[in-house]
Amino acid sequence: MTRDYQIGELSILLEQLGAAAPAGASAEVVCLRHQVEAGPLVGLASATTRAMAVADTLCWASLSQGDVAAFNRQALVAARLRQFAICGLLLAES
């Protein structure tokens, strides 16, 4: 994978995560997306790790509120994000 592809794909995944996030939390995802698109390439792995942490937080918040539909949307994007991160060598497989 080229870095340009990784940036583009991560940007799309963050857009999907932002769409699945409640209004207050989507601002953080938008900020992270901007960081991925405009920041240095060396920061891509850390931005991916941060994106996964945000996705995890969103999923737990939805579960605690009993919002199953939101959880399902967020978990789907989180799973895609994790798979992309592992395949793109941006995250150690665990």
GITA-V262542 format. One record per pair of residues at least 6 apart in sequence whose ideal C-beta (glycine too) atoms are under 7 Angstrom apart, sorted by the first residue. I is the first residue (numbers start at 1). GAP is how many residues later the second one is. D is the distance in whole Angstrom. If there is no record, write none. Layout:
I:GAP:D
I:GAP:D
This chain:
1:87:5
3:38:5
6:38:6
6:82:5
6:84:7
7:29:6
7:30:6
7:37:7
9:75:6
10:26:5
10:38:6
11:22:6
11:25:6
11:26:6
13:64:6
13:67:6
13:68:5
13:71:6
14:15:6
14:18:6
14:19:4
14:22:7
14:37:6
15:18:6
16:61:5
17:12:5
17:38:6
17:60:5
18:8:5
18:11:4
18:12:6
18:15:7
20:50:7
20:53:4
20:54:5
20:57:6
21:8:6
21:37:5
25:33:6
28:26:6
29:25:6
32:15:6
32:18:6
32:19:6
32:22:7
35:12:6
36:8:7
36:11:5
39:8:7
44:46:6
45:45:5
48:37:5
48:42:4
48:43:6
49:42:7
51:30:6
52:29:6
52:30:6
52:33:7
55:19:6
55:22:6
55:23:4
55:26:6
56:22:7
58:16:5
59:12:6
59:15:5
59:16:5
59:19:6
62:8:4
62:9:4
62:12:6
63:8:5
85:6:4
86:7:5
